[in-house]
Amino acid sequence: MFVALKKLEKNHMPPYLSLNLQRNYNAHHYHTRRSKHFYTKSAETRWGQRTVLNQGLSMYNKLPRDLRSCETVGEFRENFFFFFFFVFVVG
């Protein structure tokens, strides 16, 4: 999921997949601390809150900034592996 979001961010996926994705700076039209995060729409039901898209975007936004700011998908994939390994396996 995270690699797919990074590919969408770098325009390495078909454009129709990113039609529902936007950044906070496109939603708010002013600068915020989280303006580069993906915009997550508020859901009125628990089912809506638990969708793969909503949960995935929220989890991607919670990744460390240096991990999200990787320039290439390969660099992101490698750094994500080490992040996941050290946080969830070793940690």
C-alpha positions in Angstrom: 0.0 0.0 0.0 2.7 2.5 0.9 4.8 1.8 -2.2 1.7 2.2 -4.3 1.0 5.6 -2.7 4.6 6.6 -3.3 4.2 5.6 -7.0 1.0 7.7 -7.2 2.9 10.6 -5.7 5.7 10.3 -8.2 3.2 9.8 -11.1 4.4 6.3 -11.9 0.8 4.9 -11.9 -2.1 5.4 -14.3 -3.7 8.8 -13.7 -7.2 7.4 -13.0 -5.9 5.9 -9.8 -5.1 9.3 -8.3 -8.4 11.0 -9.2 -9.7 10.8 -5.6 -6.3 11.8 -4.1 -5.3 15.3 -3.3 -2.9 17.1 -1.0 -4.0 19.3 1.9 -2.7 22.4 0.2 -5.2 21.7 -2.6 -8.0 21.2 -0.2 -7.3 24.2 2.1 -5.7 26.8 -0.2 -3.5 28.0 2.6 -0.3 26.8 4.1 -0.4 24.5 7.1 2.2 22.3 8.8 0.7 19.3 7.1 0.1 20.8 3.7 2.1 18.2 1.9 0.1 15.3 3.5 -2.6 13.5 1.6 -6.0 14.9 2.3 -8.2 12.4 4.1 -11.9 13.0 3.8 -13.9 12.8 7.1 -16.1 9.8 7.1 -19.4 9.8 8.9 -19.6 6.0 9.6 -17.1 3.6 11.0 -17.2 1.7 7.8 -16.1 4.8 5.9 -13.3 5.4 8.5 -12.0 1.8 8.1 -11.8 1.8 4.3 -8.4 0.8 2.8 -8.0 4.2 1.2 -8.8 6.2 4.3 -6.7 4.0 6.6 -3.8 3.8 4.1 -3.6 7.5 3.6 -3.7 8.1 7.4 -0.9 5.6 8.0 1.1 7.1 5.1 0.8 10.5 6.5 2.1 9.3 9.9 5.3 8.0 8.4 8.4 10.0 9.4 9.1 13.0 7.1 12.5 11.7 5.9 10.8 8.5 4.8 8.0 10.3 2.9 10.4 12.7 1.3 12.5 10.0 -0.5 13.1 11.1 -4.1 12.7 7.7 -5.8 10.3 4.8 -5.3 13.3 2.4 -4.9 14.8 4.6 -2.2 11.5 4.7 -0.4 11.0 0.9 -0.6 14.5 0.3 0.8 14.1 2.9 3.6 10.6 1.6 4.4 11.9 -1.9 4.8 14.5 -0.8 7.4 11.9 1.4 9.2 9.4 -1.4 9.3 12.0 -3.9 10.4 13.5 -1.8 13.2 10.2 -0.4 14.5 8.0 -3.6 14.4 10.4 -6.5 14.4 13.3 -5.4 16.5 11.6 -2.6 18.5 
